[in-house]
Amino acid sequence: MYEPADLEDMAARDAVDAVAADVREHRVRRDRHGLFTASRHIDLLCSLATRLAADAEHRLSADQPYDPSLPSPEALGQAAGHIGRAIAHYTQALSPLITLSQQPRSTLADQVDGIDETSTLYAHLAHARQALAEARASLSAPHEHGTPAAAPARGAAINLPVDRILAPLDRPGRRR
């Protein structure tokens, strides 16, 4: 489990990878624990966006020689924008998550009532993961100074099987 301070000493690519790994390993559930996890992810993403913006500013300093082994300021700025989208999706996921954490799930009718909120929640979380992948892609390719990184095709990496989306409904008797 990473904390924002852990990201400070990492290279930009490594910091994005660390946050993506944390998001993968600590899934947001449809309860109060999921709300805590989502808040942690928002904290990490905000720290990462700040870090990428600061790195871009530092790379633009006149007293800093250009180092082609590091991401360009343009790539860092583009990655920060993708992280900003991930933050937006996480904050949009809070409303359905709060609703779901307060709803009883004891009957099938209760679970059916939560389908729309669950769908909205997991759609936002999938879009946030996609934005993280795009941030990583913008830092991965070598870039010449002054050349913005090409973004991957929108939605290309989102492959969510239906059983993965519906699994959080916790249906009695459902095998996993």
N, CA, C and O of each residue as an XYZ file, in Angstrom:
704
protein
N       0.846     -1.162      0.000
C       0.000      0.000      0.000
C       0.904      1.242      0.000
O       1.692      1.445      0.923
N       0.781      2.054     -1.030
C       1.601      3.240     -1.169
C       0.948      4.431     -0.482
O      -0.273      4.507     -0.344
N       1.793      5.348     -0.062
C       1.367      6.634      0.473
C       1.917      7.699     -0.470
O       2.895      7.450     -1.175
N       1.298      8.894     -0.494
C       1.797      9.936     -1.397
C       3.292     10.229     -1.235
O       3.975     10.492     -2.225
N       3.802     10.189     -0.022
C       5.227     10.476      0.192
C       6.123      9.441     -0.486
O       7.256      9.754     -0.852
N       5.630      8.215     -0.657
C       6.416      7.173     -1.309
C       6.710      7.500     -2.768
O       7.687      7.003     -3.330
N       5.879      8.326     -3.379
C       6.020      8.639     -4.801
C       7.109      9.670     -5.067
O       7.583      9.796     -6.196
N       7.509     10.407     -4.038
C       8.427     11.532     -4.223
C       9.789     11.119     -4.765
O      10.378     11.843     -5.568
N      10.294      9.978     -4.344
C      11.638      9.569     -4.742
C      11.648      8.655     -5.969
O      12.702      8.152     -6.358
N      10.499      8.442     -6.570
C      10.419      7.561     -7.742
C      10.519      8.383     -9.025
O      10.180      9.567     -9.051
N      10.985      7.740    -10.073
C      10.927      8.349    -11.400
C       9.456      8.463    -11.795
O       8.614      7.732    -11.272
N       9.148      9.365    -12.704
C       7.756      9.600    -13.089
C       7.067      8.312    -13.552
O       5.949      8.020    -13.129
N       7.726      7.551    -14.412
C       7.136      6.297    -14.901
C       6.885      5.324    -13.758
O       5.840      4.675    -13.695
N       7.859      5.232    -12.855
C       7.722      4.319    -11.720
C       6.586      4.752    -10.798
O       5.873      3.905    -10.259
N       6.410      6.052    -10.614
C       5.326      6.553     -9.766
C       3.968      6.215    -10.376
O       3.051      5.805     -9.664
N       3.837      6.385    -11.691
C       2.572      6.021    -12.357
C       2.338      4.520    -12.219
O       1.219      4.091    -11.935
N       3.379      3.724    -12.418
C       3.249      2.268    -12.265
C       2.860      1.889    -10.844
O       2.044      0.988    -10.645
N       3.429      2.563     -9.858
C       3.122      2.259     -8.457
C       1.665      2.566     -8.133
O       0.998      1.783     -7.456
N       1.172      3.697     -8.612
C      -0.233      4.049     -8.364
C      -1.156      3.077     -9.102
O      -2.170      2.645     -8.554
N      -0.807      2.734    -10.339
C      -1.625      1.770    -11.093
C      -1.649      0.420    -10.388
O      -2.695     -0.228    -10.337
N      -0.524     -0.013     -9.847
C      -0.472     -1.282     -9.113
C      -1.331     -1.211     -7.855
O      -2.032     -2.167     -7.524
N      -1.278     -0.087     -7.158
C      -2.102      0.069     -5.956
C      -3.588      0.018     -6.305
O      -4.378     -0.607     -5.597
N      -3.959      0.673     -7.387
C      -5.362      0.660     -7.832
C      -5.786     -0.761     -8.202
O      -6.900     -1.180     -7.890
N      -4.894     -1.502     -8.867
C      -5.202     -2.889     -9.241
C      -5.333     -3.799     -8.022
O      -6.247     -4.620     -7.950
N      -4.425     -3.651     -7.075
C      -4.373     -4.552     -5.924
C      -5.422     -4.248     -4.861
O      -5.826     -5.146     -4.122
N      -5.861     -3.015     -4.772
C      -6.829     -2.618     -3.744
C      -8.105     -2.155     -4.446
O      -8.298     -0.965     -4.697
N      -8.954     -3.103     -4.750
C     -10.198     -2.821     -5.482
C     -11.199     -2.068     -4.606
O     -11.258     -2.268     -3.393
N     -11.966     -1.217     -5.233
C     -13.024     -0.480     -4.548
C     -14.246     -1.387     -4.457
O     -14.777     -1.846     -5.468
N     -14.673     -1.632     -3.235
C     -15.875     -2.451     -3.017
C     -17.076     -1.538     -2.809
O     -16.936     -0.325     -2.657
N     -18.262     -2.147     -2.805
C     -19.509     -1.374     -2.682
C     -19.914     -1.184     -1.218
O     -21.075     -1.402     -0.874
N     -19.000     -0.791     -0.369
C     -19.324     -0.596      1.041
C     -18.433      0.514      1.604
O     -17.710      1.177      0.859
N     -18.491      0.710      2.927
C     -17.692      1.767      3.554
C     -16.197      1.546      3.346
O     -15.434      2.505      3.224
N     -15.783      0.287      3.307
C     -14.370      0.000      3.058
C     -13.967      0.458      1.658
O     -12.852      0.936      1.447
N     -14.878      0.307      0.715
C     -14.628      0.787     -0.634
C     -14.509      2.300     -0.680
O     -13.731      2.843     -1.465
N     -15.273      2.975      0.152
C     -15.193      4.430      0.219
C     -13.818      4.861      0.740
O     -13.237      5.828      0.247
N     -13.305      4.142      1.734
C     -11.951      4.417      2.234
C     -10.923      4.192      1.127
O     -10.037      5.019      0.918
N     -11.046      3.078      0.428
C     -10.102      2.760     -0.642
C     -10.154      3.812     -1.750
O      -9.113      4.245     -2.244
N     -11.357      4.222     -2.139
C     -11.494      5.257     -3.173
C     -10.848      6.562     -2.713
O     -10.201      7.244     -3.507
N     -11.016      6.910     -1.450
C     -10.398      8.132     -0.913
C      -8.872      8.032     -0.964
O      -8.198      9.008     -1.295
N      -8.331      6.875     -0.643
C      -6.881      6.653     -0.738
C      -6.396      6.822     -2.170
O      -5.377      7.463     -2.425
N      -7.150      6.232     -3.105
C      -6.755      6.332     -4.510
C      -6.791      7.782     -4.986
O      -5.908      8.214     -5.726
N      -7.800      8.527     -4.567
C      -7.884      9.944     -4.940
C      -6.669     10.689     -4.394
O      -6.078     11.516     -5.090
N      -6.299     10.397     -3.158
C      -5.124     11.034     -2.544
C      -3.861     10.720     -3.349
O      -3.069     11.617     -3.639
N      -3.676      9.457     -3.706
C      -2.501      9.071     -4.502
C      -2.506      9.748     -5.869
O      -1.478     10.249     -6.324
N      -3.666      9.761     -6.520
C      -3.759     10.359     -7.852
C      -3.482     11.863     -7.806
O      -2.805     12.392     -8.687
N      -4.000     12.554     -6.788
C      -3.744     13.993     -6.662
C      -2.256     14.261     -6.443
O      -1.694     15.188     -7.027
N      -1.627     13.454     -5.607
C      -0.182     13.602     -5.382
C       0.601     13.339     -6.662
O       1.579     14.026     -6.960
N       0.158     12.336     -7.411
C       0.832     12.013     -8.670
C       0.672     13.136     -9.687
O       1.635     13.482    -10.370
N      -0.513     13.710     -9.803
C      -0.730     14.826    -10.741
C       0.150     16.016    -10.376
O       0.736     16.655    -11.249
N       0.238     16.309     -9.087
C       1.088     17.408     -8.625
C       2.547     17.121     -8.955
O       3.283     18.001     -9.404
N       2.945     15.894     -8.729
C       4.322     15.492     -8.982
C       4.665     15.621    -10.466
O       5.728     16.138    -10.811
N       3.783     15.159    -11.340
C       4.042     15.231    -12.782
C       4.105     16.683    -13.258
O       4.955     17.033    -14.077
N       3.207     17.527    -12.746
C       3.223     18.944    -13.125
C       4.513     19.619    -12.649
O       5.103     20.423    -13.370
N       4.941     19.284    -11.432
C       6.183     19.852    -10.907
C       7.392     19.375    -11.717
O       8.312     20.148    -11.984
N       7.382     18.103    -12.103
C       8.476     17.582    -12.936
C       8.531     18.303    -14.277
O       9.615     18.618    -14.768
N       7.370     18.566    -14.873
C       7.335     19.282    -16.156
C       7.910     20.686    -15.990
O       8.690     21.149    -16.823
N       7.521     21.354    -14.916
C       8.033     22.706    -14.662
C       9.548     22.673    -14.449
O      10.270     23.535    -14.948
N      10.010     21.691    -13.719
C      11.449     21.559    -13.452
C      12.227     21.319    -14.754
O      13.309     21.871    -14.950
N      11.668     20.500    -15.627
C      12.342     20.202    -16.900
C      12.407     21.436    -17.800
O      13.282     21.533    -18.661
N      11.481     22.380    -17.602
C      11.470     23.593    -18.421
C      12.416     24.668    -17.896
O      12.634     25.677    -18.565
N      12.976     24.465    -16.710
C      13.888     25.459    -16.138
C      15.071     25.685    -17.069
O      15.632     24.749    -17.638
N      15.426     26.942    -17.204
C      16.533     27.302    -18.099
C      17.857     26.728    -17.620
O      18.749     26.472    -18.429
N      17.996     26.523    -16.320
C      19.269     26.019    -15.801
C      19.359     24.492    -15.821
O      20.354     23.935    -15.356
N      18.349     23.808    -16.345
C      18.353     22.351    -16.426
C      18.724     21.914    -17.843
O      18.027     22.262    -18.796
N      19.808     21.158    -17.991
C      20.147     20.660    -19.336
C      19.126     19.615    -19.776
O      18.558     18.898    -18.951
N      18.907     19.540    -21.066
C      17.952     18.564    -21.587
C      18.535     17.176    -21.465
O      19.662     16.928    -21.893
N      17.774     16.273    -20.884
C      18.196     14.878    -20.704
C      17.203     13.993    -21.466
O      16.067     13.837    -21.019
N      17.599     13.414    -22.595
C      16.669     12.626    -23.406
C      16.206     11.336    -22.727
O      15.246     10.717    -23.185
N      16.866     10.919    -21.649
C      16.428      9.703    -20.965
C      15.201      9.952    -20.077
O      14.552      9.003    -19.636
N      14.886     11.216    -19.816
C      13.725     11.565    -18.996
C      12.560     11.980    -19.890
O      12.770     12.453    -21.006
N      11.341     11.804    -19.403
C      10.191     12.246    -20.205
C      10.248     13.757    -20.452
O      10.690     14.525    -19.598
N       9.802     14.152    -21.608
C       9.794     15.574    -21.955
C       8.745     16.304    -21.125
O       7.839     15.674    -20.580
N       8.858     17.629    -21.023
C       7.830     18.391    -20.311
C       6.444     18.186    -20.926
O       5.435     18.152    -20.222
N       6.418     18.050    -22.250
C       5.127     17.829    -22.920
C       4.513     16.483    -22.508
O       3.315     16.395    -22.239
N       5.346     15.442    -22.464
C       4.857     14.119    -22.062
C       4.404     14.133    -20.607
O       3.393     13.523    -20.261
N       5.153     14.830    -19.755
C       4.766     14.938    -18.343
C       3.450     15.691    -18.197
O       2.597     15.314    -17.393
N       3.287     16.760    -18.981
C       2.035     17.518    -18.940
C       0.856     16.691    -19.436
O      -0.240     16.743    -18.878
N       1.104     15.931    -20.493
C       0.039     15.079    -21.022
C      -0.319     13.995    -20.006
O      -1.499     13.699    -19.814
N       0.667     13.409    -19.363
C       0.403     12.395    -18.341
C      -0.373     12.997    -17.176
O      -1.291     12.367    -16.650
N      -0.012     14.215    -16.770
C      -0.742     14.883    -15.685
C      -2.210     15.095    -16.069
O      -3.102     14.967    -15.230
N      -2.451     15.418    -17.336
C      -3.837     15.572    -17.801
C      -4.617     14.272    -17.718
O      -5.783     14.269    -17.322
N      -3.983     13.171    -18.088
C      -4.639     11.861    -17.971
C      -4.929     11.526    -16.507
O      -5.989     10.990    -16.183
N      -3.987     11.845    -15.634
C      -4.203     11.600    -14.205
C      -5.350     12.477    -13.711
O      -6.140     12.043    -12.873
N      -5.449     13.681    -14.211
C      -6.580     14.552    -13.871
C      -7.916     13.918    -14.251
O      -8.895     14.026    -13.512
N      -7.950     13.257    -15.406
C      -9.174     12.540    -15.809
C      -9.474     11.398    -14.850
O     -10.631     11.164    -14.499
N      -8.428     10.683    -14.423
C      -8.623      9.584    -13.460
C      -9.188     10.130    -12.149
O     -10.075      9.520    -11.552
N      -8.681     11.270    -11.706
C      -9.201     11.902    -10.481
C     -10.676     12.249    -10.668
O     -11.494     12.000     -9.783
N     -11.007     12.820    -11.812
C     -12.400     13.190    -12.074
C     -13.312     11.967    -12.021
O     -14.400     12.027    -11.448
N     -12.875     10.867    -12.615
C     -13.710      9.656    -12.591
C     -13.845      9.093    -11.183
O     -14.918      8.626    -10.800
N     -12.777      9.134    -10.420
C     -12.875      8.661     -9.033
C     -13.839      9.525     -8.226
O     -14.626      8.999     -7.439
N     -13.790     10.838     -8.409
C     -14.707     11.692     -7.647
C     -16.147     11.508     -8.120
O     -17.076     11.606     -7.319
N     -16.341     11.243     -9.414
C     -17.690     10.960     -9.901
C     -18.197      9.616     -9.390
O     -19.407      9.414     -9.282
N     -17.301      8.708     -9.078
C     -17.690      7.402     -8.542
C     -18.134      7.489     -7.080
O     -18.767      6.563     -6.573
N     -17.813      8.582     -6.406
C     -18.164      8.698     -4.981
C     -19.671      8.676     -4.737
O     -20.132      8.033     -3.794
N     -20.437      9.362     -5.568
C     -21.885      9.423     -5.342
C     -22.532      8.040     -5.372
O     -23.226      7.685     -4.420
N     -22.331      7.240     -6.434
C     -22.933      5.905     -6.397
C     -22.338      5.029     -5.294
O     -23.038      4.191     -4.724
N     -21.060      5.216     -4.992
C     -20.425      4.426     -3.942
C     -21.046      4.728     -2.578
O     -21.301      3.815     -1.793
N     -21.284      5.984     -2.305
C     -21.925      6.356     -1.036
C     -23.336      5.790     -0.975
O     -23.750      5.256      0.054
N     -24.070      5.904     -2.068
C     -25.423      5.342     -2.107
C     -25.393      3.839     -1.858
O     -26.182      3.325     -1.066
N     -24.498      3.141     -2.521
C     -24.394      1.684     -2.370
C     -23.957      1.274     -0.967
O     -24.397      0.244     -0.456
N     -23.105      2.067     -0.350
C     -22.624      1.698      0.989
C     -23.712      1.867      2.045
O     -23.600      1.325      3.145
N     -24.751      2.607      1.721
C     -25.845      2.828      2.669
C     -27.047      1.930      2.407
O     -27.941      1.847      3.249
N     -27.089      1.264      1.270
C     -28.232      0.419      0.923
C     -28.081     -0.974      1.521
O     -26.988     -1.539      1.526
N     -29.187     -1.526      2.026
C     -29.132     -2.926      2.461
C     -29.025     -3.830      1.231
O     -29.541     -3.496      0.164
N     -28.357     -4.968      1.383
C     -28.233     -5.911      0.273
C     -28.710     -7.283      0.711
O     -28.159     -8.301      0.293
N     -29.713     -7.311      1.535
C     -30.140     -8.580      2.108
C     -31.054     -9.392      1.189
O     -31.098    -10.617      1.297
N     -31.772     -8.741      0.303
C     -32.691     -9.470     -0.570
C     -32.299     -9.257     -2.027
O     -31.534     -8.353     -2.363
N     -32.838    -10.100     -2.865
C     -32.598     -9.967     -4.298
C     -33.124     -8.623     -4.800
O     -32.494     -7.989     -5.647
N     -34.270     -8.187     -4.284
C     -34.838     -6.895     -4.695
C     -33.884     -5.755     -4.340
O     -33.731     -4.811     -5.116
N     -33.234     -5.837     -3.159
C     -32.263     -4.818     -2.765
C     -31.089     -4.797     -3.734
O     -30.595     -3.731     -4.102
N     -30.655     -5.964     -4.138
C     -29.527     -6.059     -5.052
C     -29.895     -5.535     -6.438
O     -29.085     -4.869     -7.083
N     -31.083     -5.825     -6.889
C     -31.540     -5.336     -8.195
C     -31.642     -3.818     -8.169
O     -31.309     -3.156     -9.152
N     -32.106     -3.258     -7.039
C     -32.206     -1.804     -6.922
C     -30.847     -1.119     -7.052
O     -30.781      0.043     -7.456
N     -29.781     -1.808     -6.723
C     -28.452     -1.224     -6.784
C     -27.717     -1.424     -8.098
O     -26.560     -1.023     -8.227
N     -28.373     -2.040     -9.074
C     -27.693     -2.334    -10.342
C     -27.240     -1.061    -11.056
O     -26.110     -1.003    -11.541
N     -28.092     -0.046    -11.129
C     -27.707      1.183    -11.830
C     -26.524      1.872    -11.157
O     -25.587      2.317    -11.820
N     -26.585      1.950     -9.822
C     -25.469      2.577     -9.105
C     -24.190      1.760     -9.276
O     -23.107      2.316     -9.455
N     -24.329      0.439     -9.218
C     -23.160     -0.428     -9.386
C     -22.558     -0.252    -10.773
O     -21.339     -0.163    -10.921
N     -23.400     -0.204    -11.772
C     -22.938     -0.019    -13.147
C     -22.215      1.317    -13.294
O     -21.148      1.379    -13.905
N     -22.784      2.376    -12.743
C     -22.168      3.697    -12.816
C     -20.830      3.710    -12.082
O     -19.840      4.244    -12.582
N     -20.813      3.117    -10.893
C     -19.579      3.048    -10.106
C     -18.469      2.368    -10.893
O     -17.383      2.926    -11.049
N     -18.736      1.169    -11.388
C     -17.691      0.413    -12.070
C     -17.316      1.000    -13.422
O     -16.193      0.803    -13.886
N     -18.231      1.715    -14.061
C     -17.876      2.404    -15.311
C     -16.859      3.512    -15.020
O     -15.871      3.653    -15.740
N     -17.103      4.295    -13.965
C     -16.152      5.357    -13.614
C     -14.796      4.782    -13.220
O     -13.758      5.324    -13.598
N     -14.802      3.689    -12.462
C     -13.539      3.086    -12.053
C     -12.780      2.527    -13.256
O     -11.552      2.602    -13.306
N     -13.508      1.966    -14.226
C     -12.860      1.463    -15.445
C     -12.254      2.616    -16.246
O     -11.150      2.495    -16.776
N     -12.974      3.725    -16.332
C     -12.445      4.887    -17.052
C     -11.222      5.465    -16.334
O     -10.292      5.940    -16.984
N     -11.219      5.427    -15.013
C     -10.057      5.903    -14.256
C      -8.841      5.016    -14.541
O      -7.734      5.519    -14.732
N      -9.050      3.694    -14.570
C      -7.942      2.793    -14.896
C      -7.436      3.035    -16.314
O      -6.233      2.977    -16.568
N      -8.350      3.303    -17.227
C      -7.960      3.604    -18.609
C      -7.127      4.883    -18.662
O      -6.133      4.944    -19.386
N      -7.520      5.894    -17.908
C      -6.764      7.150    -17.876
C      -5.362      6.919    -17.311
O      -4.395      7.521    -17.777
N      -5.255      6.053    -16.316
C      -3.935      5.702    -15.773
C      -3.077      5.012    -16.838
O      -1.886      5.296    -16.967
N      -3.691      4.110    -17.592
C      -2.959      3.422    -18.662
C      -2.497      4.422    -19.725
O      -1.394      4.294    -20.255
N      -3.326      5.406    -20.035
C      -2.949      6.423    -21.011
C      -1.828      7.311    -20.478
O      -0.959      7.741    -21.237
N      -1.845      7.584    -19.176
C      -0.756      8.358    -18.577
C       0.554      7.599    -18.712
O       1.583      8.174    -19.067
N       0.508      6.318    -18.431
C       1.719      5.482    -18.547
C       2.196      5.436    -19.993
O       3.394      5.535    -20.259
N       1.262      5.288    -20.922
C       1.636      5.234    -22.339
C       2.268      6.550    -22.788
O       3.197      6.542    -23.596
N       1.786      7.660    -22.284
C       2.355      8.948    -22.703
C       3.778      9.131    -22.175
O       4.549      9.916    -22.728
N       4.129      8.406    -21.100
C       5.486      8.487    -20.555
C       6.399      7.397    -21.105
O       7.615      7.468    -20.930
N       5.837      6.401    -21.761
C       6.606      5.236    -22.198
C       7.424      5.471    -23.454
O       8.582      5.059    -23.532
N       6.840      6.116    -24.415
C       7.517      6.288    -25.697
C       8.568      7.390    -25.595
O       8.367      8.377    -24.887
N       9.679      7.225    -26.294
C      10.667      8.312    -26.302
C      10.091      9.501    -27.077
O       9.470      9.333    -28.127
N      10.305     10.677    -26.551
C       9.763     11.894    -27.170
C      10.887     12.886    -27.372
O      11.766     13.048    -26.525
N      10.837     13.535    -28.497
C      11.771     14.635    -28.707
C      11.210     15.851    -28.012
O       9.994     16.021    -27.924
N      12.079     16.686    -27.525
C      11.649     17.910    -26.859
C      10.786     18.724    -27.815
O      11.189     18.995    -28.946
N       9.612     19.107    -27.365
C       8.696     19.885    -28.188
C       7.706     19.045    -28.966
O       6.848     19.596    -29.656
N       7.799     17.729    -28.878
C       6.872     16.856    -29.594
C       5.949     16.171    -28.597
O       6.412     15.367    -27.787
N       4.658     16.470    -28.638
C       3.757     15.821    -27.688
C       3.629     14.325    -27.966
O       3.724     13.874    -29.108
N       3.412     13.579    -26.902
C       3.247     12.133    -27.033
C       1.891     11.814    -27.645
O       0.911     12.520    -27.410
N       1.845     10.753    -28.423
C       0.574     10.316    -29.000
C      -0.205      9.530    -27.952
O       0.347      8.655    -27.284
N      -1.483      9.844    -27.812
C      -2.335      9.140    -26.849
C      -2.851      7.849    -27.482
O      -3.126      7.811    -28.681
N      -2.983      6.786    -26.673
C      -3.561      5.565    -27.222
C      -5.027      5.773    -27.594
O      -5.674      6.704    -27.115
N      -5.529      4.911    -28.436
C      -6.931      5.019    -28.850
C      -7.836      4.961    -27.625
O      -7.647      4.120    -26.746
N      -8.805      5.842    -27.569
C      -9.721      5.936    -26.433
C     -10.516      4.642    -26.307
O     -11.112      4.169    -27.275
N     -10.519      4.078    -25.106
C     -11.296      2.876    -24.817
C     -10.662      1.583    -25.303
O     -11.271      0.519    -25.191
N      -9.463      1.657    -25.834
C      -8.866      0.467    -26.425
C      -8.532     -0.615    -25.405
O      -8.589     -1.802    -25.727
N      -8.186     -0.228    -24.185
C      -7.721     -1.213    -23.202
C      -8.795     -1.619    -22.195
O      -8.491     -2.322    -21.231
N     -10.025     -1.198    -22.393
C     -11.071     -1.562    -21.443
C     -11.710     -2.867    -21.893
O     -12.472     -2.901    -22.859
N     -11.393     -3.927    -21.187
C     -11.972     -5.236    -21.439
C     -12.514     -5.751    -20.121
O     -11.774     -6.343    -19.336
N     -13.788     -5.536    -19.868
C     -14.392     -5.964    -18.617
C     -15.407     -7.060    -18.890
O     -16.462     -6.796    -19.467
N     -15.104     -8.286    -18.483
C     -16.090     -9.338    -18.669
C     -17.313     -9.078    -17.792
O     -17.197     -8.525    -16.698
N     -18.470     -9.476    -18.276
C     -19.725     -9.221    -17.585
C     -19.721     -9.805    -16.182
O     -20.222     -9.168    -15.255
N     -19.165    -11.010    -15.999
C     -19.171    -11.604    -14.663
C     -18.327    -10.797    -13.677
O     -18.595    -10.823    -12.476
N     -17.328    -10.091    -14.159
C     -16.495     -9.248    -13.295
C     -17.279     -8.019    -12.848
O     -17.111     -7.553    -11.721
N     -18.128     -7.494    -13.718
C     -18.932     -6.325    -13.382
C     -20.033     -6.716    -12.400
O     -20.314     -5.981    -11.453
N     -20.652     -7.867    -12.623
C     -21.778     -8.270    -11.796
C     -21.366     -8.967    -10.507
O     -22.197     -9.120     -9.612
N     -20.120     -9.392    -10.382
C     -19.665    -10.097     -9.182
C     -19.917     -9.316     -7.895
O     -20.244     -9.936     -6.883
N     -19.783     -7.993     -7.878
C     -20.004     -7.269     -6.632
C     -21.449     -7.304     -6.135
O     -21.731     -6.867     -5.019
N     -22.354     -7.815     -6.948
C     -23.740     -7.875     -6.490
C     -23.927     -8.889     -5.367
O     -24.958     -8.894     -4.695
N     -22.928     -9.747     -5.165
C     -22.938    -10.717     -4.071
C     -24.248    -11.503     -4.017
O     -24.897    -11.583     -2.974
N     -24.612    -12.062     -5.125
C     -25.845    -12.843     -5.167
C     -25.679    -14.134     -4.384
O     -24.669    -14.822     -4.536
N     -26.667    -14.479     -3.537
C     -26.575    -15.736     -2.791
C     -26.495    -16.915     -3.749
O     -27.207    -16.966     -4.752
N     -25.622    -17.859     -3.427
C     -25.489    -19.059     -4.235
C     -24.659    -18.881     -5.490
O     -24.453    -19.842     -6.230
N     -24.182    -17.684     -5.745
C     -23.398    -17.429     -6.956
C     -21.994    -17.990     -6.763
O     -21.346    -17.727     -5.750
N     -21.532    -18.757     -7.732
C     -20.172    -19.297     -7.703
C     -19.236    -18.317     -8.373
O     -19.596    -17.645     -9.340
N     -18.060    -18.249     -7.854
C     -17.059    -17.349     -8.445
C     -15.918    -18.137     -8.980
O     -14.971    -17.565     -9.518
